[in-house]
Amino acid sequence: MELLKVEDLTFTYPRQKKDIDEAAPALEHVSFEIQEGEFIVVCGESGCGKTTLLKLLKRELAPFGEKSGKIWFRGVEQNSLTDREAACEIGYVLQNPENQTVTDKVWHELAFGLENMGVPTPVIRRRVAEMACFFGIDDWFRKKTTELSGGQKQLLNLASIMAMQPKLLILDEPTSQLDPIAASDFINTLVKINKDLGLTILMTEHRLEEVFPVADRVFVMDKGKILLMEPPREAGRDLKQINANHKMLLGLPSALRIYHGLDAPEAECPLTVRDGRNFLEENYENRICRLERKKTESEGTKKDRPIAMRMKDICFRYEKDLPDVLESVALTVYEGEIISLLGGNGAGKTTLLNVVSGANKPYRGKLEIFGKRIQKYSGKELYAGKLASLPQNPQTVFIKMTVREDYQEIQKVMGYSQEEMEQKISEIADLLGISHLLSRHPYDLSGGEQQKAALGKVLLLQPRLLLLDEPTKGIDAWSKHQLQLLLKDLKRQGIAILMVTHDVEFAAGVSDRCGLFFDHEITSLDTPEEFFCNNNYYTTAANRISRQRYENAVTCEEVIELCRQNRKIKSGDRSQQRNGQGEAHEETE
């Protein structure tokens, strides 16, 4: 039975112009139908219209602008739905769990929506108890919402929506702020809800590794239009046939990326880690099982390299009576080096960055920035041309009405002339591909666009030590690739980068050293090869796919390279190869 129908939907934000005369729609002639019980994944580049589409489906969240076309829910036009139907039967989980939590206690959050709908108290108590048991919330049922980790908050938001018993569940990048284990658990919960309860799910996601294979259909969006609406295996195969250089190819699951990188159309298109392992076993040998890498300067001796930041025995807690968040942490970052710190939500990674930036003051330990104790810096001295930090929430960076006005604020800090400032703004905008966003209000941008715009403002400070807190949050795979190239270029200029991330693929591709933050300290710090090849969960999908055949492949590109060196020789080719070797032997004699 048809649950949702969208017909010729077009939407344009106010003042969003392609040029002087023509409006640029965020969505353009979008049409589709969703059947009851389907699991739909919507993917595409940042700014392609995914979030706009989802918000238009939830009447209460629909953005202001010019809209045409029609939306039907269960055969009723959207505007004709009653307030109760619109609020209860269409559930919506936001990207940032902080923006959706409205009460102080977990149990009250679960009951909040039901209380607002006037549901009788005995029914509320029963539904709240059921949801707490189903989602495993009983252990933290009485906790304050402020005490929860990011993964727990997102799970609580989902449980609160499910207590309303919706017919359609919409989720906007729900795992973007979760660590790999919490993200995997969250996706598994969605699959269970879909299979066990038959709930229809529509979600957008950039991290497609786990959610892409479980979808019934995948919608690939491109510049406000739907490019593909197919089952995942067909969508993964057909996307390259439509456009061999499409930017979304970089965002597909690792098994698909390896498949496309090796140009093996005769083989079945793999989706999962298991499919990828079978694909390698059937088509590639493992005569050469290690990839020879050139040793980088970061892996060699560092004694002669300048130190950008050094901390020793750092301890920090938020209140005197609370336990330590950081406990005797030691870390040295060298100039021209990229270090990535991974770990669970709430482990203390962001707190560590705040200590380095001077936002949090440790009660014990020594911290030096470029050989000088952080307490010795005064005024703007530390932040003008030395240290800059990109926070986890990019909206906190913006204080003006447009991105350009925000960038111009840097002129006061750096002392640029008006001409210099305009030139640097133009260079940064071109570098990040955000020139078309300079005249937009920062809060009107998508999550990925906000992230890139915030990074641009940070880079205008020309730091020698750059702190990045979840820099890939909400951005598409192509933008991640461009960011990776940018960070490597900054590294070549001698800039030191300390990054906190949940994105293991990004960390593997860009880092010189990776560390795991656990139990209030950095428990290990090693090269990406050593770090990821010895982990089971904090590792890349490419490594999981290849580790039974190849020893040290971490990224998709490395797996592809080893496969090319190990291409299976068919029986006819073997005979031809032997004959060729015999002829060569005779010629030599």
Helices and strands as residue ranges (DSSP letters): E 2-12, E 27-35, E 39-44, H 50-57, G 59-61, E 66-73, E 76-77, G 78-80, H 83-88, E 90-93, G 97-99, H 106-116, H 121-134, G 138-140, G 145-147, H 150-162, E 168-172, H 180-197, E 200-204, H 211-214, E 217-222, E 225-230, H 232-242, G 247-251, H 254-261, H 273-283, E 307-316, E 326-334, E 338-342, H 349-357, E 364-369, E 372-373, G 374-376, E 387-390, G 394-397, H 403-408, H 410-414, H 418-432, G 435-437, G 442-444, H 447-459, E 465-469, H 477-492, E 496-500, H 504-510, E 513-518, E 521-526, H 528-533, H 541-546, H 556-565, H 571-588
